[in-house]
């Protein structure tokens, strides 16, 4: 079966570890996105307080399967035309580069 995927970029954080920051990004994103399939770590950085690592920050790209007729992948013009027709506006999905976390 062939699939099409969409990727978004989020930043997960954790005071514990890089792995925990990635897991936090996935857990938070899965509350509003379905069918998450894989992740790519883009950048790892951290906050320092008093010469100690205070927080790990991990930039992660998440990929999810696009469903047919999914409002998260409708274009903005489709959302506007639905609203103009008197239908309640659909909730748009995240665009490229927008943060979910």
PyMOL commands that set and color helices and strands:
alter all, ss='L'
color gray80, all
select helices_A, chain A and resi 18-29+71-73+76-84
alter helices_A, ss='H'
color red, helices_A
select strands_A, chain A and resi 5-14+36-49+52-65
alter strands_A, ss='S'
color yellow, strands_A
deselect
rebuild
show_as cartoon
